[in-house]
Amino acid sequence: MTARLADIAAQAGVSEATVSRVLNGKPGVASATRESVLAALDLLGYERPARLQKRSAGLVGLITPELENPIFPAFAQVICQALTRQGFTPVLATQTPGGSTEDELTGMLVERGVAGIIFISGLHADTSADMERYDRLRASGVPFVLINGYAPSVRAPFVSPDDRAAMRLAVTHLVSLGHREIGLALGPARFVPVRRKMTGFVESMAAELSMPQARAEGLIQHSLFTLEGGQAAANALLDAGCTAVICASDMMALGAIRAARQRGLSVPGDCSVIGFDDSPLIAFTDPPLTTIRQPVPAMGQAAVRALLEELGGTPAPPSEFVFMPELVVRGSTAAAPPGTHA
């Protein structure tokens, strides 16, 4: 036990006597110090004594469309940590092809008495979906928050990145490098974030290159939010003579790089590629991916705060909290190939 106390004390930056007081539930320890000792206990893999295990303030559901795209686990980690800090127990529910739908997962969580639900990139982002499902959920007394997507008819807090600003950042960067034929690879057009990116792209191409709307729209390709989808969209854009491709996800961007390489093109020498999300590990691709970073920590924490305000009886007016994305320049963008400058 002495070695264990020493390990915990070293990790927490306190004395062994302080660790002992915390573990034995003795008074006289500042709450911040107590939290440091408990965090050290968790980090070192020790089980907390039963008397120190927190009682949950309740369950909160988190529904994601999938976990293959690393942006969704990144959101889940931030949200689950924020909920746990507030004493709630997060319940992660993931849709799978041929498995449970969003409605089925929602029903399951409501049956289990969750205090609230956070949806990430759910049906609220799909303009073809029936939004009355969210009215029914609200009528059942379960508060909820929606991330990445917006439906003005739904009375709830929304949390989104500024997709139009994201396209402005990407287009401005590529134009500064001499690119003129810039393509955009997106998911299906029925999704709100896709439509916003389309608008931002067309506006930015007009502002930076005086490109007519119809011409810019001809440089947009819709596919799936997957590596294979990015590859298919990029092939069409490369056929159209594009020297740069902006993608709506990092996964799509990896597919675009694959498409370029299969044609014998180098990235970024012959073709520049920009992703979207700044997913974990994306800085370690070959080449390291230039991308638009979604402010995941800020967005996740804002979603939890909005839900806690609803639970606390002081809800903010139904509105959309919009977060500014950031261009992260790495190794997949470079000057346009010679002979392609305007």
C-alpha positions as CSV (number, residue, x, y, z in Angstrom):
1,M,0.0,0.0,0.0
2,T,2.9,2.4,0.7
3,A,4.2,2.2,-2.9
4,R,0.6,2.7,-4.1
5,L,0.3,5.8,-1.9
6,A,3.6,7.1,-3.2
7,D,2.5,6.5,-6.8
8,I,-0.8,8.3,-6.3
9,A,0.9,11.2,-4.4
10,A,3.5,11.7,-7.2
11,Q,0.8,11.6,-9.9
12,A,-1.4,14.1,-8.0
13,G,1.5,16.3,-6.8
14,V,0.5,16.0,-3.1
15,S,1.8,14.3,0.0
16,E,1.1,10.7,0.9
17,A,-0.7,11.9,4.0
18,T,-3.1,13.9,1.8
19,V,-3.7,10.9,-0.4
20,S,-4.5,8.9,2.8
21,R,-6.9,11.5,4.1
22,V,-8.8,11.5,0.7
23,L,-8.9,7.7,0.5
24,N,-10.2,7.4,4.0
25,G,-12.8,10.1,3.6
26,K,-11.3,12.4,6.2
27,P,-12.2,16.1,6.3
28,G,-9.7,18.9,5.9
29,V,-8.8,18.5,2.2
30,A,-9.7,21.2,-0.4
31,S,-12.1,20.0,-3.0
32,A,-9.6,20.7,-5.9
33,T,-7.0,18.7,-4.1
34,R,-9.5,15.9,-3.6
35,E,-10.4,15.9,-7.3
36,S,-6.7,15.7,-8.2
37,V,-6.2,12.6,-6.0
38,L,-9.2,10.9,-7.5
39,A,-8.1,11.8,-11.0
40,A,-4.6,10.3,-10.2
41,L,-6.3,7.2,-8.9
42,D,-8.3,6.8,-12.2
43,L,-5.2,7.5,-14.4
44,L,-3.1,4.9,-12.6
45,G,-5.9,2.3,-13.0
46,Y,-6.7,1.9,-9.3
47,E,-10.3,1.2,-8.4
48,R,-11.9,3.9,-6.3
49,P,-13.0,2.8,-2.8
50,A,-16.8,2.3,-2.7
51,R,-17.3,5.4,-0.4
52,L,-15.6,7.6,-3.1
53,Q,-17.6,6.4,-6.1
54,K,-19.9,9.1,-7.3
55,R,-23.6,8.7,-7.4
56,S,-24.9,9.5,-11.0
57,A,-27.1,12.5,-11.4
58,G,-28.8,10.6,-14.2
59,L,-28.3,9.1,-17.6
60,V,-27.8,11.3,-20.7
61,G,-28.0,9.7,-24.2
62,L,-25.6,10.5,-27.0
63,I,-26.7,9.3,-30.5
64,T,-24.2,9.2,-33.3
65,P,-24.7,8.0,-36.9
66,E,-21.6,5.8,-36.9
67,L,-18.1,5.5,-35.4
68,E,-16.0,4.7,-38.4
69,N,-15.5,8.4,-39.2
70,P,-13.1,9.5,-36.4
71,I,-14.8,12.8,-35.9
72,F,-17.7,11.1,-34.2
73,P,-15.6,9.3,-31.5
74,A,-13.8,12.7,-31.0
75,F,-17.2,14.4,-30.3
76,A,-18.3,11.5,-28.1
77,Q,-15.1,11.7,-26.0
78,V,-15.5,15.4,-25.4
79,I,-19.2,15.2,-24.6
80,C,-18.9,12.1,-22.4
81,Q,-16.1,13.7,-20.4
82,A,-18.1,16.9,-19.9
83,L,-21.2,15.0,-18.8
84,T,-19.1,12.9,-16.4
85,R,-17.6,16.0,-14.8
86,Q,-21.2,17.2,-14.1
87,G,-22.1,13.9,-12.4
88,F,-24.1,12.4,-15.3
89,T,-23.6,8.9,-16.8
90,P,-23.3,9.1,-20.6
91,V,-25.0,6.4,-22.7
92,L,-23.5,6.1,-26.2
93,A,-25.9,4.8,-28.8
94,T,-24.7,4.3,-32.4
95,Q,-26.6,3.6,-35.6
96,T,-25.3,0.8,-37.8
97,P,-26.3,-0.1,-41.3
98,G,-29.2,-2.6,-41.0
99,G,-29.2,-2.0,-37.3
100,S,-31.1,0.4,-35.0
101,T,-32.4,3.6,-36.5
102,E,-32.2,7.0,-34.8
103,D,-35.9,6.7,-33.8
104,E,-35.4,3.3,-32.3
105,L,-32.4,4.4,-30.3
106,T,-34.3,7.5,-29.1
107,G,-37.2,5.3,-28.0
108,M,-34.8,2.9,-26.2
109,L,-33.1,5.8,-24.3
110,V,-36.5,7.4,-23.3
111,E,-37.7,4.0,-22.0
112,R,-34.6,3.8,-19.8
113,G,-35.4,7.2,-18.3
114,V,-32.6,9.3,-19.7
115,A,-32.5,12.9,-18.4
116,G,-31.7,14.2,-21.9
117,I,-30.3,13.4,-25.3
118,I,-27.6,14.9,-27.5
119,F,-27.8,14.1,-31.2
120,I,-24.8,14.4,-33.5
121,S,-25.4,14.7,-37.3
122,G,-28.8,13.1,-36.9
123,L,-32.0,13.4,-38.9
124,H,-32.2,17.0,-37.9
125,A,-29.5,17.7,-40.6
126,D,-31.6,15.9,-43.3
127,T,-33.9,18.4,-45.0
128,S,-36.0,15.4,-46.3
129,A,-36.7,14.0,-42.8
130,D,-39.9,14.6,-40.8
131,M,-39.0,17.0,-38.0
132,E,-42.1,16.2,-36.0
133,R,-40.2,13.4,-34.4
134,Y,-38.4,16.1,-32.4
135,D,-41.7,17.7,-31.4
136,R,-42.9,14.4,-30.1
137,L,-39.7,14.0,-28.1
138,R,-40.0,17.4,-26.6
139,A,-43.7,16.7,-25.7
140,S,-42.5,13.6,-23.8
141,G,-40.6,15.9,-21.5
142,V,-37.0,14.8,-22.6
143,P,-34.8,17.8,-23.4
144,F,-32.3,17.5,-26.2
145,V,-29.5,19.3,-28.1
146,L,-28.6,18.9,-31.8
147,I,-25.1,19.1,-33.2
148,N,-24.3,19.7,-36.9
149,G,-27.5,20.5,-38.7
150,Y,-30.3,23.0,-38.3
151,A,-34.1,22.9,-38.7
152,P,-35.9,26.2,-37.8
153,S,-39.1,24.3,-37.0
154,V,-37.4,22.4,-34.1
155,R,-37.5,24.2,-30.8
156,A,-34.1,23.2,-29.3
157,P,-30.5,24.4,-29.0
158,F,-28.4,23.7,-32.1
159,V,-24.6,23.7,-32.2
160,S,-22.8,24.0,-35.6
161,P,-19.6,25.1,-37.2
162,D,-19.8,28.0,-39.7
163,D,-19.7,26.0,-42.9
164,R,-19.8,29.0,-45.2
165,A,-16.8,30.5,-43.4
166,A,-15.1,27.2,-43.7
167,M,-15.4,27.3,-47.5
168,R,-14.1,30.9,-47.5
169,L,-11.0,29.8,-45.6
170,A,-10.3,26.9,-48.0
171,V,-10.9,28.8,-51.2
172,T,-8.9,31.9,-50.1
173,H,-6.0,29.6,-49.2
174,L,-6.0,27.8,-52.5
175,V,-6.4,31.0,-54.6
176,S,-3.4,32.5,-52.7
177,L,-1.4,29.4,-54.0
178,G,-2.4,30.2,-57.6
179,H,-5.2,27.6,-58.0
180,R,-8.1,28.7,-60.3
181,E,-9.8,25.3,-61.0
182,I,-10.9,24.4,-57.5
183,G,-13.4,21.5,-57.0
184,L,-15.7,20.7,-54.0
185,A,-16.4,17.1,-53.0
186,L,-19.5,16.8,-50.8
187,G,-22.0,14.4,-49.4
188,P,-25.7,14.3,-50.5
189,A,-27.3,17.6,-51.1
190,R,-30.2,17.0,-48.8
191,F,-28.1,17.7,-45.7
192,V,-28.0,21.2,-44.2
193,P,-24.2,21.3,-43.7
194,V,-23.7,20.3,-47.3
195,R,-26.0,23.0,-48.6
196,R,-24.2,25.6,-46.4
197,K,-20.9,24.5,-47.8
198,M,-22.2,24.8,-51.3
199,T,-23.4,28.3,-50.7
200,G,-20.1,29.3,-49.1
201,F,-18.1,27.8,-52.0
202,V,-20.1,29.5,-54.7
203,E,-19.9,32.9,-52.8
204,S,-16.1,32.5,-52.2
205,M,-15.4,31.5,-55.9
206,A,-17.3,34.6,-57.0
207,A,-15.5,36.9,-54.4
208,E,-12.0,35.5,-55.1
209,L,-12.1,34.7,-58.8
210,S,-15.2,36.5,-60.1
211,M,-16.5,33.1,-61.1
212,P,-20.2,33.0,-62.2
213,Q,-22.5,30.9,-60.0
214,A,-23.3,28.3,-62.7
215,R,-19.6,27.8,-63.4
216,A,-18.8,27.3,-59.7
217,E,-21.7,24.9,-59.3
218,G,-20.3,22.9,-62.1
219,L,-17.2,22.3,-59.9
220,I,-19.2,20.6,-57.1
221,Q,-19.5,16.8,-56.9
222,H,-21.8,14.9,-54.5
223,S,-21.0,11.5,-53.2
224,L,-20.8,9.7,-49.8
225,F,-19.0,10.9,-46.7
226,T,-16.5,8.0,-47.0
227,L,-13.0,7.4,-48.4
228,E,-14.6,5.7,-51.5
229,G,-17.0,8.6,-51.9
230,G,-14.2,11.1,-51.8
231,Q,-12.3,9.0,-54.4
232,A,-15.3,8.9,-56.8
233,A,-16.0,12.7,-56.4
234,A,-12.3,13.6,-56.8
235,N,-12.0,11.5,-60.0
236,A,-14.9,13.5,-61.5
237,L,-13.3,16.8,-60.5
238,L,-9.8,15.8,-61.8
239,D,-11.5,14.8,-65.1
240,A,-12.9,18.3,-65.2
241,G,-9.4,19.8,-64.9
242,C,-9.3,20.7,-61.2
243,T,-5.9,21.3,-59.6
244,A,-7.3,21.4,-56.1
245,V,-10.1,19.6,-54.3
246,I,-11.8,20.7,-51.1
247,C,-13.5,17.8,-49.3
248,A,-16.4,17.8,-46.8
249,S,-14.6,15.3,-44.5
250,D,-11.1,14.1,-43.8
251,M,-12.2,10.6,-44.9
252,M,-13.3,12.0,-48.3
253,A,-9.9,13.9,-48.5
254,L,-8.0,10.6,-48.1
255,G,-10.1,9.2,-50.9
256,A,-9.2,12.3,-53.1
257,I,-5.5,11.7,-52.4
258,R,-5.9,8.1,-53.5
259,A,-7.7,9.1,-56.7
260,A,-4.9,11.5,-57.6
261,R,-2.1,9.0,-56.9
262,Q,-3.9,6.3,-59.0
263,R,-3.6,8.7,-61.9
264,G,0.1,9.2,-61.3
265,L,-0.4,12.6,-59.8
266,S,1.5,13.8,-56.7
267,V,-0.1,15.5,-53.8
268,P,0.5,18.4,-53.4
269,G,2.8,18.8,-56.4
270,D,0.1,18.2,-59.1
271,C,-3.0,18.4,-57.0
272,S,-3.8,20.1,-53.7
273,V,-6.3,18.5,-51.3
274,I,-8.1,20.1,-48.2
275,G,-10.1,18.0,-45.7
276,F,-12.7,19.0,-43.2
277,D,-12.9,18.1,-39.4
278,D,-9.2,17.7,-38.4
279,S,-10.0,14.3,-37.1
280,P,-7.6,12.6,-34.7
281,L,-4.5,11.2,-36.4
282,I,-5.1,13.1,-39.6
283,A,-1.9,15.1,-39.0
284,F,0.0,11.8,-39.5
285,T,-1.2,10.9,-43.0
286,D,1.1,11.0,-46.0
287,P,1.2,13.9,-46.8
288,P,-0.1,15.4,-43.5
289,L,-3.5,16.7,-44.4
290,T,-4.3,20.4,-44.7
291,T,-7.8,20.6,-43.3
292,I,-10.6,22.8,-41.8
293,R,-10.7,22.1,-38.1
294,Q,-14.1,21.8,-36.5
295,P,-13.8,23.2,-32.9
296,V,-14.9,19.9,-31.4
297,P,-14.0,20.7,-27.8
298,A,-15.8,24.0,-27.8
299,M,-18.8,22.6,-29.7
300,G,-19.1,19.5,-27.4
301,Q,-18.9,21.5,-24.2
302,A,-21.4,24.1,-25.5
303,A,-23.9,21.2,-26.3
304,V,-23.5,19.9,-22.7
305,R,-23.9,23.4,-21.2
306,A,-27.1,23.9,-23.3
307,L,-28.5,20.6,-22.1
308,L,-27.7,21.3,-18.5
309,E,-29.4,24.7,-18.7
310,E,-32.5,22.8,-20.1
311,L,-32.3,20.3,-17.2
312,G,-31.8,23.1,-14.7
313,G,-35.0,24.9,-15.8
314,T,-33.2,27.9,-17.3
315,P,-33.2,27.0,-21.0
316,A,-31.7,29.4,-23.5
317,P,-34.2,30.5,-26.3
318,P,-34.2,28.0,-29.1
319,S,-31.3,29.1,-31.3
320,E,-28.2,28.0,-33.1
321,F,-24.7,28.4,-31.6
322,V,-22.3,28.8,-34.5
323,F,-18.6,28.2,-34.0
324,M,-15.8,29.5,-36.2
325,P,-13.7,26.8,-37.9
326,E,-9.9,27.1,-38.4
327,L,-7.7,26.4,-41.4
328,V,-4.9,24.1,-40.4
329,V,-2.2,24.2,-43.2
330,R,-0.1,21.1,-43.4
331,G,1.5,19.2,-46.4
332,S,-1.4,18.4,-48.8
333,T,-1.6,21.9,-50.3
334,A,1.0,23.8,-52.4
335,A,1.4,26.2,-55.3
336,A,-0.7,25.3,-58.4
337,P,1.2,23.4,-61.1
338,P,3.0,25.5,-63.7
339,G,0.9,26.6,-66.6
340,T,-2.4,26.5,-64.5
341,H,-2.2,30.0,-63.1
342,A,-4.6,32.6,-64.5
